Amino acid sequence: MIMSTGTPATNRSPLEWLRQRGYFFQYAGVLTLIMGIYIHLTRLFIGIDLVIQKVITPEFDMLLALPMIYTTLFGWLAWKRVSHPSKSHVVLFAVILVYFTISLPLHIRTYFVHNAELLRFFPVWYSVPIILVQFAMLLFLWRLQLKKGE
């Protein structure tokens, strides 16, 4: 993950400084994926009923939506700032952004219905492969490099 030091250059706006750092969307993406892994691991160990009752409350789901929205929006905006060493890298990055984009309505929905019952739609076995996928996406985002300068 790119760690930056320093402050905005005097001839650059704060927005330009943020853009050059990819709007820090990587951090939001990593946080979102850690929360997603937590949800699915917990579901495997304690079951969906307890998860919805005690863990994935509507408030937690609404909280999860915030870094997901940020990652989705700023991930797409930072597309040109990401260093893609190969075509497969471009494809994987696109798949991750599409994954976040598709997941958004599922979690934003909680703001309107104030329950997380939609989680019951996904069978328990779904949590096993999605944990592996989310972990792979987490590693991809963690290692993502941004272009220097520009």
N, C-alpha and C positions, 0 to 999 in steps of 0.2 A: 504494500500500500504506500502510496506517495505521502510522505510526511514533509510538510513544508515549514520553513521558518521564515521569519522576516515579515515585513509589513508591506502594504501596497506601495509601489513606487510612486514618487511624487507626481509623475506625469500620467499616471493611470488611475482610473476611477476604482472605487471599491468593487463595483460590479465586474470590471475587467479582471481584477485580482481574483475574485471568486471563480470567474469563468476559466481562468488559467489553471485553477486547481480542480476543475471538473465539478464545481459547486459542492465539493465534498460529498457527492452522492454515494460514493463507496461506503462511507461510514454508516449512512442510513440503510444502505442495502445489507451490510453485514449485520447490523442491529436487527433488521426485519427478519433476516434468515435465521438468526439465533432464536428469535422469538417463535418463528415457525417450527424450528426443530424442537424447541421446548414443548410446544403444543402437541406435536405428533408423538414425541417420546412419552409425554405424560399420558396421552390417550392410550398408548400401548400398555402402560403399567397400571393405570387405575380405571380404565374404561371410560366410555363416552359420557355416561350419566354423571359421574363425579366430575369429569372435566368440565362439562357445561355448568354444573351446579357450583363448583368451587374454584375452578381454575380459569376457564375461558368465559368469564363473565362478560356481559355486554360492554362494560367499561374497559376491560382488557382488550377485547376485539376492536373497540373504537381507538384505543391507544395504539394497537398494532397498525391500524390503517394510516396513522400519521407518517411514520417513517416510510411506509409503503408508497404513499402518495408522493412524498419527497423524492424517493429513489426513482420512481417511475418518471416523474416530470423532469427532474434534473439529469437522470440517466440519458433520456432522449436528447436533452439540450446539450449534454457533454459529448455526444457521439463523435464529433469531429476532434475532440481533445484526446480521445483514447488512442493509444498506440496499438495498432493491430499488426502483429508480426506475420500473420498468415490469413488466408481466406477463411479457414476453419475458426480462427479466433473471432473474426467478424460475425460469422454465423452463430457461434456460442454466445457472444455478447448480445446479439439480436434476440436469441431464444430467451435469455435471461430477462431482457427488457419486456418481451412479449409476455413472459410468465408473470412478471409483476403487474403489467397492464391488465391482463385477464383476471388476475386475483383481486384487483381493486374493488370491483363491484360486490364481490362476496363479503368483503369486510366493511365497505362503506354502507352496505345494506343495514348493518347493525345500528347505524345512526337513526334510521327511520323506523325499524321494527323493534329495536331495543331488546333483542335476544340473539343468542348464538346457536339457535337450533339447527341452522343450515349445516352445521358440522355433522349432523346425523346422516346427511345425504351421502357422505363418503364412507365406504366400508372400512372396517378396522385394518384390513390388510393393506389398504392404500397408504397408511402411515409408514410402512416399512420402505417401499421404494421412494416415497417423497422425501423421507429423511435423507436417504442417500443422494438424491438429486439436489436437495437444498444444501447439503454439506459440500457437494461438488461446486455448486454455484457460489457458496461462501468462499471457498478457496480461490475460485476464479476471480471474484471481486477483490479479495484481499491482495492478490498478486497483480492486479491490473495496473498497468503503467499509463501515465499520461504523457503526451508529447511535451517536449521541453520548449520553452519560449512561446513563439507564435503569438 
